[in-house]
Each structure stands twice: as C-alpha cells, then as structure tokens.
Amino acid sequence: MKYATKLSLNIDTSSLREEDLTRHQMYFRPQKYSRNHTGFPVPSFTLGIDNGDEFIDQLPTALLALERPSVFVLELPAVSYPSPTLPAHVDLNRTCGINVYLEANGEVTNFYTWDQETKTATFDEHFCSDVGEAWLMNTTVPHEVKMITMKRRRALTFSFTKAKYEEVLGAL
C-alpha cells in the first residue's frame, strides 16, 4: 500500500479510561475532496488524554528521536442513518498518524488521488482495521471512512506534524 501500513506495534491501552478523556475538537467542515460524496456525513471528535505521555513513551526510541507526537483519541460517533461516512478529507496540522484501533466494526478507510485540474477524487486504495491493530496513515492524502450504521469507531492516535509518512515508516 502507498498511503497506509499495518504495523507490528503493541501499545498497551488498558489504562485508558473514559474519565481521562476531554472533548478537544469537533471536525465537521466538508473539504473539496468530498465534492462527489455519497453517504450520510458524520463528524469526527478529537478527545484529549490526561495521561498521554504514558502512551507516547511506549513508542520505539527511534521514532521518538524523529519526533515526539501528540496523542489523542479519535472518535467517529454511531449514527442511525444509512451509509454513514466521514467524508474525504486531509488532516489539518498533521503529516501522518499512527492509529491504534480501540473500537472497530468493519469500517473501511479509502484513499483517493485528487486531480486539481478536474476537481475530482479517484479511488486509489483502502484498508479495514481490527480492534488492537496499529496502522500508519499518510494523512496528507485525501481519505474517508465508510462507517457501519449504529457502530462507533475509536482509535488512539499519535499525530506527527513534522515527520513525513515515509520517515515515520523508516523509523519503525
């Protein structure tokens, strides 16, 4: 795959508690990449973690030497509408991220190539994660998440703002 890689990375998330999470930000502004969007658009929430260093310190030393990431919980809420989708977007203020999936229900993450001239997004590749898996994603590439009706998706995410996808992958 060009834009996502499944990692052999074990992060102990057993100390992550609901009471340690605080609402940080909600994203719901459509981007140009979702112009031909299908499905019911859902927001994404970023939750701050009080004990974030406990998770960051589990990352490999070579990766931390490259950049010390910030850590959050990403949440896509359960909705009762048919075909819920986090519309195609690129992440703002983030070059790449490692997602450790806390709740996953068969959602599919699709990546697209954006044609600036025609203003169209063309499907390129996808992945489907399971609970406990860690995936490195190039978040500068347009991507969307096809959700499952009435199922919430959550991931512990390590956000990199300087290191590029290829550099983080190389450090792992």
Steps between C-alpha positions, in 0.01 A plus 500: 500500500615854429314698766447263795702226663396248762760506777635238737462737791354403834366790704350416839177702518364331814555815710289716265191602695196697391546746785848589364352621170392858431339641188775679309354571158221405262555491124203528269597741224490332158815531291523517122594132483147399602340686209343182355437359846250220548361391833389685811783726627606447862728723710821392666597587854847537645520421871792613715663247734619594850762223510620530138872468580435148628405398144761707316776344711404156364608600148840381371798720594598548135157644428510735800844621388339604172209687662303477822138485383191624675241241597121513494200273466317534169132422514250456219157478664234238436212636294177336388508632143577267208852518349666717768832635372778724621533692170826510305746743657863561584593552863589855591822563695605136467731326253426145611362305789512163666154377592458223757140386462304480825162438336469376143205337329605433142526865391701561186748785456528605134782708353462717191717677246387860455506651152531874546416570137171306487426544872429129539611235745580157355504192723852367552512247788333399826546309824279357771633487856422278797498584869855514637666550163733793437505672161725779377313734264616775270244761603607749231324277244120530467331221695154413627350244737196298401329438834260230618153617603462527880865408566750742655864496389783603734875507466789613714690720256857624502522818293816608321527856372855514363607146413365372172330162451810346336727623782274359773473170313880492467544558875277203575 
